[in-house]
Amino acid sequence: MLIRILPTRSIASLAKIGPRDQSVIVVTDRYQVYAYERQHYCLVHLKRDFEKFLQRDGPDKKAGRKSFL
């Protein structure tokens, strides 16, 4: 396993991760540039999104509640 935190969100930094094929799994914050074939989303970013849902009304709030149960 290799963990690399890039200094910038540029394409040049992205090229340092590795090839865009099935040989790597990249965990990202969903920034569009990071569209790898095998991409996982950072759980901290997802948690933050669901916390924002909890602050809304209606179906979003319900989705936020379900994510924390």
All heavy atoms as a GROMACS GRO file, in nm:
protein
  573
    1MET      N    1   0.085  -0.118   0.000
    1MET     CA    2   0.000   0.000   0.000
    1MET      C    3   0.090   0.123   0.000
    1MET      O    4   0.189   0.129   0.069
    1MET     CB    5  -0.090   0.002   0.124
    1MET     CG    6  -0.166   0.130   0.130
    1MET     SD    7  -0.281   0.167   0.266
    1MET     CE    8  -0.269   0.043   0.382
    2LEU      N    9   0.050   0.217  -0.079
    2LEU     CA   10   0.122   0.344  -0.087
    2LEU      C   11   0.022   0.455  -0.055
    2LEU      O   12  -0.087   0.459  -0.111
    2LEU     CB   13   0.178   0.364  -0.227
    2LEU     CG   14   0.237   0.502  -0.256
    2LEU    CD1   15   0.364   0.523  -0.177
    2LEU    CD2   16   0.264   0.517  -0.405
    3ILE      N   17   0.059   0.541   0.036
    3ILE     CA   18  -0.023   0.657   0.066
    3ILE      C   19   0.055   0.780   0.024
    3ILE      O   20   0.169   0.799   0.065
    3ILE     CB   21  -0.057   0.666   0.216
    3ILE    CG1   22  -0.140   0.545   0.256
    3ILE    CG2   23  -0.129   0.796   0.247
    3ILE    CD1   24  -0.168   0.537   0.404
    4ARG      N   25  -0.008   0.859  -0.059
    4ARG     CA   26   0.059   0.979  -0.107
    4ARG      C   27  -0.039   1.096  -0.098
    4ARG      O   28  -0.150   1.089  -0.148
    4ARG     CB   29   0.102   0.960  -0.252
    4ARG     CG   30   0.180   1.080  -0.304
    4ARG     CD   31   0.232   1.055  -0.442
    4ARG     NE   32   0.333   0.951  -0.434
    4ARG     CZ   33   0.390   0.896  -0.540
    4ARG    NH1   34   0.356   0.932  -0.660
    4ARG    NH2   35   0.479   0.803  -0.526
    5ILE      N   36   0.003   1.200  -0.032
    5ILE     CA   37  -0.075   1.322  -0.024
    5ILE      C   38  -0.009   1.422  -0.117
    5ILE      O   39   0.108   1.454  -0.101
    5ILE     CB   40  -0.081   1.377   0.120
    5ILE    CG1   41  -0.148   1.273   0.210
    5ILE    CG2   42  -0.156   1.510   0.124
    5ILE    CD1   43  -0.143   1.306   0.357
    6LEU      N   44  -0.084   1.467  -0.215
    6LEU     CA   45  -0.028   1.555  -0.316
    6LEU      C   46  -0.027   1.700  -0.268
    6LEU      O   47  -0.119   1.743  -0.200
    6LEU     CB   48  -0.109   1.544  -0.444
    6LEU     CG   49  -0.119   1.403  -0.502
    6LEU    CD1   50  -0.213   1.401  -0.621
    6LEU    CD2   51   0.016   1.351  -0.540
    7PRO      N   52   0.077   1.774  -0.306
    7PRO     CA   53   0.087   1.914  -0.262
    7PRO      C   54  -0.012   2.007  -0.330
    7PRO      O   55  -0.048   2.111  -0.276
    7PRO     CB   56   0.230   1.953  -0.296
    7PRO     CG   57   0.270   1.860  -0.407
    7PRO     CD   58   0.194   1.733  -0.383
    8THR      N   59  -0.056   1.971  -0.450
    8THR     CA   60  -0.151   2.054  -0.523
    8THR      C   61  -0.256   1.964  -0.587
    8THR      O   62  -0.242   1.842  -0.591
    8THR     CB   63  -0.083   2.135  -0.637
    8THR    OG1   64  -0.038   2.044  -0.737
    8THR    CG2   65   0.032   2.218  -0.585
    9ARG      N   66  -0.362   2.026  -0.640
    9ARG     CA   67  -0.468   1.951  -0.705
    9ARG      C   68  -0.458   1.963  -0.857
    9ARG      O   69  -0.556   1.972  -0.927
    9ARG     CB   70  -0.603   2.004  -0.658
    9ARG     CG   71  -0.625   1.979  -0.512
    9ARG     CD   72  -0.753   2.042  -0.466
    9ARG     NE   73  -0.866   1.983  -0.538
    9ARG     CZ   74  -0.983   1.960  -0.485
    9ARG    NH1   75  -1.005   1.991  -0.360
    9ARG    NH2   76  -1.080   1.909  -0.555
   10SER      N   77  -0.337   1.958  -0.908
   10SER     CA   78  -0.316   1.977  -1.051
   10SER      C   79  -0.305   1.843  -1.123
   10SER      O   80  -0.284   1.739  -1.062
   10SER     CB   81  -0.187   2.055  -1.074
   10SER     OG   82  -0.075   1.976  -1.036
   11ILE      N   83  -0.315   1.848  -1.255
   11ILE     CA   84  -0.297   1.727  -1.335
   11ILE      C   85  -0.154   1.678  -1.324
   11ILE      O   86  -0.129   1.559  -1.323
   11ILE     CB   87  -0.335   1.757  -1.482
   11ILE    CG1   88  -0.479   1.801  -1.487
   11ILE    CG2   89  -0.301   1.641  -1.572
   11ILE    CD1   90  -0.573   1.729  -1.574
   12ALA      N   91  -0.059   1.770  -1.311
   12ALA     CA   92   0.081   1.730  -1.297
   12ALA      C   93   0.102   1.650  -1.169
   12ALA      O   94   0.173   1.549  -1.169
   12ALA     CB   95   0.171   1.853  -1.297
   13SER      N   96   0.039   1.691  -1.060
   13SER     CA   97   0.049   1.614  -0.936
   13SER      C   98  -0.018   1.479  -0.951
   13SER      O   99   0.031   1.378  -0.903
   13SER     CB  100  -0.017   1.690  -0.820
   13SER     OG  101   0.061   1.800  -0.783
   14LEU      N  102  -0.131   1.477  -1.018
   14LEU     CA  103  -0.205   1.353  -1.038
   14LEU      C  104  -0.122   1.251  -1.115
   14LEU      O  105  -0.128   1.131  -1.085
   14LEU     CB  106  -0.334   1.384  -1.113
   14LEU     CG  107  -0.424   1.265  -1.140
   14LEU    CD1  108  -0.477   1.207  -1.010
   14LEU    CD2  109  -0.538   1.307  -1.230
   15ALA      N  110  -0.044   1.297  -1.210
   15ALA     CA  111   0.037   1.206  -1.291
   15ALA      C  112   0.139   1.130  -1.206
   15ALA      O  113   0.184   1.023  -1.243
   15ALA     CB  114   0.108   1.283  -1.402
   16LYS      N  115   0.173   1.183  -1.089
   16LYS     CA  116   0.270   1.118  -1.000
   16LYS      C  117   0.211   0.996  -0.929
   16LYS      O  118   0.285   0.915  -0.876
   16LYS     CB  119   0.321   1.218  -0.897
   16LYS     CG  120   0.399   1.332  -0.958
   16LYS     CD  121   0.440   1.431  -0.853
   16LYS     CE  122   0.507   1.551  -0.916
   16LYS     NZ  123   0.543   1.652  -0.818
   17ILE      N  124   0.079   0.983  -0.926
   17ILE     CA  125   0.016   0.871  -0.856
   17ILE      C  126   0.042   0.740  -0.929
   17ILE      O  127   0.079   0.641  -0.870
   17ILE     CB  128  -0.136   0.893  -0.841
   17ILE    CG1  129  -0.162   1.006  -0.744
   17ILE    CG2  130  -0.205   0.767  -0.794
   17ILE    CD1  131  -0.307   1.042  -0.731
   18GLY      N  132   0.018   0.741  -1.058
   18GLY     CA  133   0.037   0.619  -1.135
   18GLY      C  134  -0.056   0.616  -1.255
   18GLY      O  135  -0.129   0.711  -1.280
   19PRO      N  136  -0.054   0.505  -1.326
   19PRO     CA  137  -0.135   0.496  -1.447
   19PRO      C  138  -0.284   0.494  -1.416
   19PRO      O  139  -0.326   0.450  -1.311
   19PRO     CB  140  -0.091   0.363  -1.509
   19PRO     CG  141  -0.041   0.284  -1.394
   19PRO     CD  142   0.018   0.382  -1.298
   20ARG      N  143  -0.363   0.543  -1.510
   20ARG     CA  144  -0.509   0.543  -1.495
   20ARG      C  145  -0.565   0.413  -1.551
   20ARG      O  146  -0.630   0.411  -1.654
   20ARG     CB  147  -0.570   0.661  -1.568
   20ARG     CG  148  -0.548   0.790  -1.499
   20ARG     CD  149  -0.614   0.901  -1.577
   20ARG     NE  150  -0.602   1.023  -1.503
   20ARG     CZ  151  -0.704   1.101  -1.472
   20ARG    NH1  152  -0.824   1.072  -1.512
   20ARG    NH2  153  -0.686   1.210  -1.402
   21ASP      N  154  -0.538   0.305  -1.483
   21ASP     CA  155  -0.590   0.177  -1.527
   21ASP      C  156  -0.632   0.096  -1.405
   21ASP      O  157  -0.640   0.148  -1.295
   21ASP     CB  158  -0.488   0.102  -1.612
   21ASP     CG  159  -0.358   0.075  -1.538
   21ASP    OD1  160  -0.358   0.079  -1.413
   21ASP    OD2  161  -0.256   0.050  -1.603
   22GLN      N  162  -0.655  -0.032  -1.423
   22GLN     CA  163  -0.705  -0.116  -1.316
   22GLN      C  164  -0.598  -0.152  -1.212
   22GLN      O  165  -0.628  -0.217  -1.114
   22GLN     CB  166  -0.763  -0.244  -1.375
   22GLN     CG  167  -0.880  -0.220  -1.466
   22GLN     CD  168  -1.012  -0.239  -1.394
   22GLN    OE1  169  -1.018  -0.298  -1.289
   22GLN    NE2  170  -1.117  -0.187  -1.452
   23SER      N  171  -0.474  -0.110  -1.231
   23SER     CA  172  -0.368  -0.150  -1.140
   23SER      C  173  -0.364  -0.067  -1.012
   23SER      O  174  -0.294  -0.105  -0.918
   23SER     CB  175  -0.232  -0.142  -1.211
   23SER     OG  176  -0.199  -0.008  -1.238
   24VAL      N  177  -0.434   0.044  -1.006
   24VAL     CA  178  -0.432   0.128  -0.886
   24VAL      C  179  -0.574   0.158  -0.839
   24VAL      O  180  -0.667   0.166  -0.919
   24VAL     CB  181  -0.357   0.261  -0.908
   24VAL    CG1  182  -0.210   0.238  -0.936
   24VAL    CG2  183  -0.418   0.342  -1.019
   25ILE      N  184  -0.589   0.170  -0.709
   25ILE     CA  185  -0.714   0.218  -0.650
   25ILE      C  186  -0.679   0.351  -0.585
   25ILE      O  187  -0.588   0.360  -0.503
   25ILE     CB  188  -0.768   0.122  -0.544
   25ILE    CG1  189  -0.804  -0.012  -0.608
   25ILE    CG2  190  -0.891   0.182  -0.476
   25ILE    CD1  191  -0.843  -0.118  -0.508
   26VAL      N  192  -0.751   0.454  -0.622
   26VAL     CA  193  -0.724   0.588  -0.572
   26VAL      C  194  -0.839   0.631  -0.483
   26VAL      O  195  -0.955   0.618  -0.519
   26VAL     CB  196  -0.707   0.686  -0.690
   26VAL    CG1  197  -0.683   0.827  -0.641
   26VAL    CG2  198  -0.594   0.641  -0.780
   27VAL      N  199  -0.806   0.682  -0.364
   27VAL     CA  200  -0.905   0.738  -0.273
   27VAL      C  201  -0.898   0.889  -0.287
   27VAL      O  202  -0.792   0.948  -0.266
   27VAL     CB  203  -0.880   0.695  -0.127
   27VAL    CG1  204  -0.982   0.758  -0.035
   27VAL    CG2  205  -0.880   0.544  -0.115
   28THR      N  206  -1.011   0.950  -0.324
   28THR     CA  207  -1.009   1.093  -0.352
   28THR      C  208  -1.125   1.165  -0.284
   28THR      O  209  -1.212   1.104  -0.224
   28THR     CB  210  -1.022   1.120  -0.504
   28THR    OG1  211  -1.156   1.093  -0.544
   28THR    CG2  212  -0.927   1.035  -0.584
   29ASP      N  213  -1.124   1.295  -0.297
   29ASP     CA  214  -1.231   1.380  -0.245
   29ASP      C  215  -1.335   1.412  -0.352
   29ASP      O  216  -1.412   1.504  -0.338
   29ASP     CB  217  -1.173   1.508  -0.188
   29ASP     CG  218  -1.101   1.592  -0.292
   29ASP    OD1  219  -1.090   1.548  -0.409
   29ASP    OD2  220  -1.056   1.703  -0.259
   30ARG      N  221  -1.338   1.336  -0.459
   30ARG     CA  222  -1.432   1.347  -0.571
   30ARG      C  223  -1.403   1.464  -0.664
   30ARG      O  224  -1.487   1.500  -0.745
   30ARG     CB  225  -1.577   1.353  -0.521
   30ARG     CG  226  -1.619   1.228  -0.452
   30ARG     CD  227  -1.764   1.235  -0.413
   30ARG     NE  228  -1.798   1.361  -0.353
   30ARG     CZ  229  -1.848   1.375  -0.232
   30ARG    NH1  230  -1.873   1.272  -0.159
   30ARG    NH2  231  -1.876   1.493  -0.184
   31TYR      N  232  -1.288   1.524  -0.655
   31TYR     CA  233  -1.249   1.627  -0.749
   31TYR      C  234  -1.249   1.565  -0.889
   31TYR      O  235  -1.196   1.456  -0.909
   31TYR     CB  236  -1.111   1.681  -0.712
   31TYR     CG  237  -1.058   1.793  -0.796
   31TYR    CD1  238  -1.137   1.901  -0.833
   31TYR    CD2  239  -0.926   1.794  -0.837
   31TYR    CE1  240  -1.086   2.005  -0.909
   31TYR    CE2  241  -0.873   1.897  -0.912
   31TYR     CZ  242  -0.954   2.001  -0.948
   31TYR     OH  243  -0.903   2.104  -1.023
   32GLN      N  244  -1.311   1.628  -0.985
   32GLN     CA  245  -1.336   1.568  -1.117
   32GLN      C  246  -1.209   1.520  -1.187
   32GLN      O  247  -1.212   1.423  -1.261
   32GLN     CB  248  -1.411   1.668  -1.206
   32GLN     CG  249  -1.461   1.609  -1.334
   32GLN     CD  250  -1.561   1.495  -1.314
   32GLN    OE1  251  -1.631   1.490  -1.215
   32GLN    NE2  252  -1.567   1.404  -1.406
   33VAL      N  253  -1.098   1.585  -1.164
   33VAL     CA  254  -0.973   1.546  -1.229
   33VAL      C  255  -0.932   1.404  -1.189
   33VAL      O  256  -0.868   1.334  -1.264
   33VAL     CB  257  -0.860   1.646  -1.191
   33VAL    CG1  258  -0.724   1.599  -1.237
   33VAL    CG2  259  -0.891   1.783  -1.249
   34TYR      N  260  -0.975   1.360  -1.070
   34TYR     CA  261  -0.933   1.229  -1.019
   34TYR      C  262  -1.025   1.116  -1.063
   34TYR      O  263  -1.052   1.025  -0.986
   34TYR     CB  264  -0.928   1.230  -0.867
   34TYR     CG  265  -0.844   1.339  -0.807
   34TYR    CD1  266  -0.884   1.404  -0.693
   34TYR    CD2  267  -0.723   1.376  -0.864
   34TYR    CE1  268  -0.806   1.503  -0.636
   34TYR    CE2  269  -0.646   1.475  -0.807
   34TYR     CZ  270  -0.687   1.538  -0.693
   34TYR     OH  271  -0.611   1.634  -0.637
   35ALA      N  272  -1.072   1.116  -1.184
   35ALA     CA  273  -1.165   1.014  -1.232
   35ALA      C  274  -1.087   0.891  -1.277
   35ALA      O  275  -1.059   0.873  -1.395
   35ALA     CB  276  -1.250   1.069  -1.345
   36TYR      N  277  -1.050   0.808  -1.182
   36TYR     CA  278  -0.981   0.683  -1.210
   36TYR      C  279  -1.083   0.572  -1.229
   36TYR      O  280  -1.196   0.581  -1.182
   36TYR     CB  281  -0.889   0.645  -1.094
   36TYR     CG  282  -0.751   0.705  -1.104
   36TYR    CD1  283  -0.730   0.840  -1.086
   36TYR    CD2  284  -0.642   0.626  -1.132
   36TYR    CE1  285  -0.604   0.895  -1.095
   36TYR    CE2  286  -0.515   0.679  -1.142
   36TYR     CZ  287  -0.497   0.815  -1.123
   36TYR     OH  288  -0.373   0.868  -1.133
   37GLU      N  289  -1.042   0.464  -1.297
   37GLU     CA  290  -1.132   0.350  -1.316
   37GLU      C  291  -1.170   0.287  -1.182
   37GLU      O  292  -1.283   0.247  -1.161
   37GLU     CB  293  -1.066   0.244  -1.406
   37GLU     CG  294  -1.060   0.286  -1.551
   37GLU     CD  295  -1.005   0.176  -1.639
   37GLU    OE1  296  -1.033   0.057  -1.612
   37GLU    OE2  297  -0.933   0.208  -1.734
   38ARG      N  298  -1.074   0.276  -1.092
   38ARG     CA  299  -1.099   0.216  -0.961
   38ARG      C  300  -1.080   0.326  -0.857
   38ARG      O  301  -0.974   0.340  -0.799
   38ARG     CB  302  -1.004   0.100  -0.937
   38ARG     CG  303  -1.026  -0.013  -1.036
   38ARG     CD  304  -0.934  -0.126  -1.013
   38ARG     NE  305  -0.961  -0.187  -0.883
   38ARG     CZ  306  -0.882  -0.276  -0.827
   38ARG    NH1  307  -0.773  -0.315  -0.886
   38ARG    NH2  308  -0.913  -0.327  -0.710
   39GLN      N  309  -1.184   0.401  -0.836
   39GLN     CA  310  -1.177   0.517  -0.746
   39GLN      C  311  -1.268   0.494  -0.626
   39GLN      O  312  -1.381   0.450  -0.640
   39GLN     CB  313  -1.221   0.642  -0.822
   39GLN     CG  314  -1.220   0.767  -0.739
   39GLN     CD  315  -1.258   0.887  -0.822
   39GLN    OE1  316  -1.286   0.877  -0.941
   39GLN    NE2  317  -1.260   1.001  -0.761
   40HIS      N  318  -1.216   0.525  -0.509
   40HIS     CA  319  -1.296   0.520  -0.386
   40HIS      C  320  -1.301   0.662  -0.332
   40HIS      O  321  -1.209   0.740  -0.350
   40HIS     CB  322  -1.231   0.428  -0.283
   40HIS     CG  323  -1.234   0.285  -0.324
   40HIS    ND1  324  -1.294   0.189  -0.248
   40HIS    CD2  325  -1.186   0.221  -0.433
   40HIS    CE1  326  -1.282   0.072  -0.308
   40HIS    NE2  327  -1.216   0.090  -0.421
   41TYR      N  328  -1.409   0.692  -0.263
   41TYR     CA  329  -1.424   0.826  -0.208
   41TYR      C  330  -1.378   0.830  -0.063
   41TYR      O  331  -1.404   0.737   0.014
   41TYR     CB  332  -1.569   0.873  -0.217
   41TYR     CG  333  -1.619   0.883  -0.359
   41TYR    CD1  334  -1.743   0.835  -0.395
   41TYR    CD2  335  -1.540   0.940  -0.458
   41TYR    CE1  336  -1.788   0.844  -0.525
   41TYR    CE2  337  -1.585   0.949  -0.588
   41TYR     CZ  338  -1.708   0.901  -0.621
   41TYR     OH  339  -1.753   0.910  -0.750
   42CYS      N  340  -1.315   0.936  -0.028
   42CYS     CA  341  -1.267   0.957   0.109
   42CYS      C  342  -1.386   0.959   0.204
   42CYS      O  343  -1.480   1.035   0.187
   42CYS     CB  344  -1.192   1.090   0.115
   42CYS     SG  345  -1.146   1.139   0.281
   43LEU      N  346  -1.382   0.874   0.306
   43LEU     CA  347  -1.494   0.863   0.400
   43LEU      C  348  -1.515   0.991   0.481
   43LEU      O  349  -1.628   1.024   0.517
   43LEU     CB  350  -1.474   0.744   0.492
   43LEU     CG  351  -1.478   0.609   0.422
   43LEU    CD1  352  -1.452   0.497   0.522
   43LEU    CD2  353  -1.611   0.588   0.353
   44VAL      N  354  -1.410   1.063   0.508
   44VAL     CA  355  -1.425   1.188   0.582
   44VAL      C  356  -1.506   1.289   0.501
   44VAL      O  357  -1.593   1.358   0.554
   44VAL     CB  358  -1.287   1.247   0.621
   44VAL    CG1  359  -1.299   1.385   0.679
   44VAL    CG2  360  -1.218   1.154   0.718
   45HIS      N  361  -1.481   1.294   0.371
   45HIS     CA  362  -1.557   1.385   0.286
   45HIS      C  363  -1.704   1.341   0.276
   45HIS      O  364  -1.794   1.425   0.277
   45HIS     CB  365  -1.495   1.393   0.146
   45HIS     CG  366  -1.369   1.472   0.142
   45HIS    ND1  367  -1.246   1.418   0.170
   45HIS    CD2  368  -1.348   1.603   0.117
   45HIS    CE1  369  -1.154   1.511   0.160
   45HIS    NE2  370  -1.213   1.625   0.129
   46LEU      N  371  -1.728   1.212   0.267
   46LEU     CA  372  -1.866   1.164   0.263
   46LEU      C  373  -1.939   1.194   0.394
   46LEU      O  374  -2.055   1.236   0.394
   46LEU     CB  375  -1.870   1.014   0.234
   46LEU     CG  376  -1.825   0.974   0.095
   46LEU    CD1  377  -1.819   0.822   0.083
   46LEU    CD2  378  -1.916   1.032  -0.011
   47LYS      N  379  -1.871   1.173   0.505
   47LYS     CA  380  -1.931   1.202   0.636
   47LYS      C  381  -1.970   1.349   0.646
   47LYS      O  382  -2.079   1.384   0.692
   47LYS     CB  383  -1.833   1.165   0.748
   47LYS     CG  384  -1.888   1.188   0.887
   47LYS     CD  385  -1.784   1.146   0.991
   47LYS     CE  386  -1.838   1.161   1.130
   47LYS     NZ  387  -1.835   1.296   1.179
   48ARG      N  388  -1.882   1.435   0.599
   48ARG     CA  389  -1.910   1.578   0.601
   48ARG      C  390  -2.033   1.612   0.515
   48ARG      O  391  -2.116   1.694   0.554
   48ARG     CB  392  -1.787   1.655   0.553
   48ARG     CG  393  -1.802   1.805   0.562
   48ARG     CD  394  -1.674   1.877   0.533
   48ARG     NE  395  -1.611   1.830   0.412
   48ARG     CZ  396  -1.482   1.844   0.384
   48ARG    NH1  397  -1.404   1.905   0.469
   48ARG    NH2  398  -1.433   1.799   0.271
   49ASP      N  399  -2.046   1.544   0.401
   49ASP     CA  400  -2.163   1.566   0.316
   49ASP      C  401  -2.292   1.527   0.387
   49ASP      O  402  -2.391   1.599   0.383
   49ASP     CB  403  -2.152   1.487   0.185
   49ASP     CG  404  -2.044   1.541   0.093
   49ASP    OD1  405  -2.000   1.657   0.112
   49ASP    OD2  406  -2.004   1.468   0.001
   50PHE      N  407  -2.291   1.411   0.454
   50PHE     CA  408  -2.410   1.368   0.525
   50PHE      C  409  -2.443   1.459   0.644
   50PHE      O  410  -2.559   1.480   0.678
   50PHE     CB  411  -2.398   1.222   0.569
   50PHE     CG  412  -2.420   1.125   0.457
   50PHE    CD1  413  -2.317   1.045   0.411
   50PHE    CD2  414  -2.544   1.115   0.396
   50PHE    CE1  415  -2.337   0.956   0.306
   50PHE    CE2  416  -2.566   1.027   0.291
   50PHE     CZ  417  -2.461   0.947   0.247
   51GLU      N  418  -2.340   1.514   0.706
   51GLU     CA  419  -2.365   1.612   0.813
   51GLU      C  420  -2.435   1.736   0.758
   51GLU      O  421  -2.522   1.793   0.823
   51GLU     CB  422  -2.234   1.650   0.882
   51GLU     CG  423  -2.180   1.538   0.970
   51GLU     CD  424  -2.041   1.565   1.022
   51GLU    OE1  425  -1.974   1.662   0.979
   51GLU    OE2  426  -1.996   1.488   1.108
   52LYS      N  427  -2.400   1.775   0.637
   52LYS     CA  428  -2.469   1.888   0.572
   52LYS      C  429  -2.614   1.852   0.543
   52LYS      O  430  -2.703   1.936   0.555
   52LYS     CB  431  -2.398   1.927   0.442
   52LYS     CG  432  -2.266   1.995   0.464
   52LYS     CD  433  -2.200   2.025   0.330
   52LYS     CE  434  -2.061   2.078   0.347
   52LYS     NZ  435  -1.993   2.099   0.218
   53PHE      N  436  -2.639   1.727   0.504
   53PHE     CA  437  -2.777   1.682   0.479
   53PHE      C  438  -2.862   1.695   0.605
   53PHE      O  439  -2.980   1.730   0.598
   53PHE     CB  440  -2.781   1.538   0.432
   53PHE     CG  441  -2.724   1.513   0.294
   53PHE    CD1  442  -2.696   1.385   0.253
   53PHE    CD2  443  -2.700   1.617   0.205
   53PHE    CE1  444  -2.645   1.360   0.127
   53PHE    CE2  445  -2.648   1.594   0.080
   53PHE     CZ  446  -2.620   1.464   0.041
   54LEU      N  447  -2.803   1.666   0.720
   54LEU     CA  448  -2.877   1.675   0.846
   54LEU      C  449  -2.926   1.816   0.875
   54LEU      O  450  -3.023   1.834   0.948
   54LEU     CB  451  -2.790   1.627   0.963
   54LEU     CG  452  -2.770   1.476   0.974
   54LEU    CD1  453  -2.664   1.445   1.078
   54LEU    CD2  454  -2.901   1.408   1.009
   55GLN      N  455  -2.861   1.915   0.820
   55GLN     CA  456  -2.898   2.054   0.844
   55GLN      C  457  -3.011   2.101   0.753
   55GLN      O  458  -3.064   2.210   0.769
   55GLN     CB  459  -2.776   2.144   0.827
   55GLN     CG  460  -2.668   2.115   0.928
   55GLN     CD  461  -2.540   2.190   0.899
   55GLN    OE1  462  -2.536   2.279   0.814
   55GLN    NE2  463  -2.435   2.156   0.970
   56ARG      N  464  -3.051   2.017   0.657
   56ARG     CA  465  -3.157   2.053   0.563
   56ARG      C  466  -3.290   1.993   0.609
   56ARG      O  467  -3.295   1.914   0.702
   56ARG     CB  468  -3.124   1.999   0.424
   56ARG     CG  469  -2.996   2.053   0.367
   56ARG     CD  470  -2.969   1.989   0.234
   56ARG     NE  471  -2.838   2.026   0.182
   56ARG     CZ  472  -2.779   1.965   0.082
   56ARG    NH1  473  -2.838   1.865   0.020
   56ARG    NH2  474  -2.660   2.004   0.041
   57ASP      N  475  -3.395   2.030   0.540
   57ASP     CA  476  -3.526   1.973   0.567
   57ASP      C  477  -3.561   1.871   0.460
   57ASP      O  478  -3.498   1.865   0.354
   57ASP     CB  479  -3.633   2.083   0.567
   57ASP     CG  480  -3.616   2.177   0.685
   57ASP    OD1  481  -3.577   2.128   0.793
   57ASP    OD2  482  -3.643   2.298   0.669
   58GLY      N  483  -3.663   1.791   0.486
   58GLY     CA  484  -3.715   1.698   0.386
   58GLY      C  485  -3.633   1.573   0.367
   58GLY      O  486  -3.570   1.523   0.460
   59PRO      N  487  -3.631   1.521   0.244
   59PRO     CA  488  -3.564   1.394   0.216
   59PRO      C  489  -3.414   1.394   0.245
   59PRO      O  490  -3.358   1.292   0.283
   59PRO     CB  491  -3.588   1.370   0.067
   59PRO     CG  492  -3.681   1.475   0.020
   59PRO     CD  493  -3.696   1.577   0.128
   60ASP      N  494  -3.351   1.510   0.227
   60ASP     CA  495  -3.207   1.518   0.257
   60ASP      C  496  -3.180   1.489   0.404
   60ASP      O  497  -3.085   1.419   0.439
   60ASP     CB  498  -3.151   1.654   0.220
   60ASP     CG  499  -3.142   1.676   0.069
   60ASP    OD1  500  -3.154   1.577  -0.006
   60ASP    OD2  501  -3.123   1.791   0.028
   61LYS      N  502  -3.262   1.544   0.491
   61LYS     CA  503  -3.244   1.524   0.634
   61LYS      C  504  -3.260   1.376   0.669
   61LYS      O  505  -3.184   1.321   0.748
   61LYS     CB  506  -3.341   1.609   0.714
   61LYS     CG  507  -3.313   1.609   0.862
   61LYS     CD  508  -3.395   1.717   0.930
   61LYS     CE  509  -3.330   1.752   1.061
   61LYS     NZ  510  -3.357   1.886   1.104
   62LYS      N  511  -3.359   1.310   0.606
   62LYS     CA  512  -3.379   1.167   0.631
   62LYS      C  513  -3.259   1.086   0.585
   62LYS      O  514  -3.215   0.993   0.653
   62LYS     CB  515  -3.505   1.118   0.559
   62LYS     CG  516  -3.634   1.168   0.622
   62LYS     CD  517  -3.753   1.117   0.545
   62LYS     CE  518  -3.882   1.178   0.603
   62LYS     NZ  519  -4.000   1.137   0.527
   63ALA      N  520  -3.202   1.121   0.471
   63ALA     CA  521  -3.084   1.051   0.420
   63ALA      C  522  -2.966   1.071   0.515
   63ALA      O  523  -2.889   0.980   0.540
   63ALA     CB  524  -3.049   1.100   0.281
   64GLY      N  525  -2.952   1.191   0.568
   64GLY     CA  526  -2.846   1.220   0.663
   64GLY      C  527  -2.859   1.138   0.789
   64GLY      O  528  -2.763   1.086   0.843
   65ARG      N  529  -2.983   1.123   0.839
   65ARG     CA  530  -3.007   1.043   0.960
   65ARG      C  531  -2.974   0.897   0.935
   65ARG      O  532  -2.910   0.833   1.018
   65ARG     CB  533  -3.154   1.056   1.002
   65ARG     CG  534  -3.177   1.169   1.096
   65ARG     CD  535  -3.310   1.154   1.166
   65ARG     NE  536  -3.370   1.286   1.174
   65ARG     CZ  537  -3.483   1.323   1.116
   65ARG    NH1  538  -3.554   1.237   1.048
   65ARG    NH2  539  -3.527   1.445   1.128
   66LYS      N  540  -3.015   0.844   0.822
   66LYS     CA  541  -2.991   0.703   0.792
   66LYS      C  542  -2.841   0.674   0.780
   66LYS      O  543  -2.796   0.565   0.812
   66LYS     CB  544  -3.062   0.664   0.662
   66LYS     CG  545  -3.211   0.652   0.678
   66LYS     CD  546  -3.274   0.609   0.548
   66LYS     CE  547  -3.424   0.600   0.564
   66LYS     NZ  548  -3.489   0.557   0.439
   67SER      N  549  -2.764   0.769   0.734
   67SER     CA  550  -2.621   0.746   0.715
   67SER      C  551  -2.547   0.733   0.847
   67SER      O  552  -2.441   0.673   0.852
   67SER     CB  553  -2.559   0.858   0.634
   67SER     OG  554  -2.558   0.978   0.708
   68PHE      N  555  -2.602   0.786   0.955
   68PHE     CA  556  -2.535   0.782   1.084
   68PHE      C  557  -2.587   0.673   1.177
   68PHE      O  558  -2.542   0.658   1.287
   68PHE     CB  559  -2.544   0.917   1.155
   68PHE     CG  560  -2.450   1.018   1.097
   68PHE    CD1  561  -2.498   1.122   1.018
   68PHE    CD2  562  -2.314   1.009   1.118
   68PHE    CE1  563  -2.411   1.216   0.962
   68PHE    CE2  564  -2.228   1.101   1.062
   68PHE     CZ  565  -2.276   1.204   0.985
   69LEU      N  566  -2.685   0.596   1.131
   69LEU     CA  567  -2.741   0.489   1.215
   69LEU      C  568  -2.660   0.363   1.205
   69LEU      O  569  -2.591   0.333   1.123
   69LEU     CB  570  -2.886   0.462   1.176
   69LEU     CG  571  -2.982   0.578   1.202
   69LEU    CD1  572  -3.121   0.539   1.155
   69LEU    CD2  573  -2.987   0.614   1.349
   0.00000   0.00000   0.00000
